[in-house]
Amino acid sequence: MPQKHSPTLKQPTSESLCKRTLGTETTTARRNGYVPYPVGPPSPLPGDNPLINDPDLLHDLCLDWNDEDTCHYLGSIPTYSMTASKRNICDPPEDIWVVESESIKEHLLRRLAGRKADRRTLVKPVRLVERSHWTLIIDPQQSAIIRDTASGKIVCVVIRDFVPKKSVVTTVDAIAAKHLSTHRNVRMDDRGTMALYGYSGGAISQRHFAYSRNCIDMSVKPAELQLHNHDLVSAHTLLWNIMNKKVPAEVIEKIKSSMKGLPSLDWNMMGEPTPSRISLKVDGQYHELTGLPLGPCSGVCAEHYSRACHLEAKEETSPWVCSLTTKYEGNAKEDGGCFYLAGLKVLIEPATNTFIAHKNNMLHGTTVHDIDWVTEEAELALWRKNVALAKEAQSLTLPEPPKPHRIQHRGMSMLIADGMRRVYDKSFPVKRKWTPEDADGQEEMTRKKARAGTDDVHEPPAL
């Protein structure tokens, strides 16, 4: 058996946890008059209640913390120093499904055996990993800051009860659920769903930086979609600002550095330093959040997400991925859905209102949920067939839909997707000033003269 490394518990004494820059860099990146979809503020004002600016709510959400408050809070979170094992949990390390029980393994193998061939993805092997294999298991009530022993740097942050107000978590979860039900699912490997939001680098066949247009529910009216985007960006903005108060500066500064030169996520206009009206509906009223700095330019909503052991793309713009579990119903010790770091042998059990930030260049994944997808898909197909027959017979009563999953696991993540900066720079190239003495200008004019057959060419090079 591989040698186990016991985690070393350290008390955070370094002031580096609390040192951070003030404010957020914003960019005036709106070029060539390009305005992405959607445009304009919600009309009429969202909801029936007027906007209110509630200082008590901002206080309840810890948005009025200073550096001393942040330092005191981070000092209460245990810090673990972990040493990477020579042999990972997954061997080979990548493209392995990790399951926590024989029943979950059986359900997954049944689904993989019955899945239609998809040339875009490979069927990955499945491995059962007992709980005794993990060096550190973080239970649903425990927060933690995990550092790599060799480098001393933070590699993962786990914060329970991240959003102090439960009604705000409920609101954010409802927004995520609506987004997942109306927007395109990008997951192919597992039966979970994941939908992008914010800015995107476009399709692989045609890269272009623009606001995601991935709503597939044709019954959603434009005004309703516009209001949903407003609510989604508002939730994204709020989570980003809570992160700035509760997450170590070592993590936040890296994310801010990756944001430089890219527009922040604003549903109104790309890159405007003054954001559109940002508000969030809490306890039946919209609360004004316009003065808060905007967050990273993109994110995802996910439900029943599982992922084999993997590394993110090498050209990922941001070295960190941050996520918030907005809802978890199930047994964290039996039903799967646990996030893990393979090299450090760390398993993080899921819980509602849990924030996790991790470095994306470390082997990681999510254990498979204990859901019998084959049986549930068969029940769903039968129900749809019976509904169609009932409508055809003009029946006054329709069959009851299947019961929802016993396990509910949903959340939001903010990240800057791979190649985003490269796609952005290609979509909006910076025009350089030149003079006839520039080498590039002289070379371009020489080519133009040769093509035109004349020496009378005075156009600037097309850059």
PyMOL commands that set and color helices and strands:
alter all, ss='L'
color gray80, all
select helices_A, chain A and resi 15-17+55-60+67-75+102-114+131-133+166-182+222-246+249-259+373-392+420-427+439-452
alter helices_A, ss='H'
color red, helices_A
select strands_A, chain A and resi 8-10+79-82+97-99+126-128+136-138+144-148+154-160+193-203+206-211+279-282+285-288+298-303+307-310+320-329+339-341+346-348+354-359+364-366+408-414
alter strands_A, ss='S'
color yellow, strands_A
deselect
rebuild
show_as cartoon
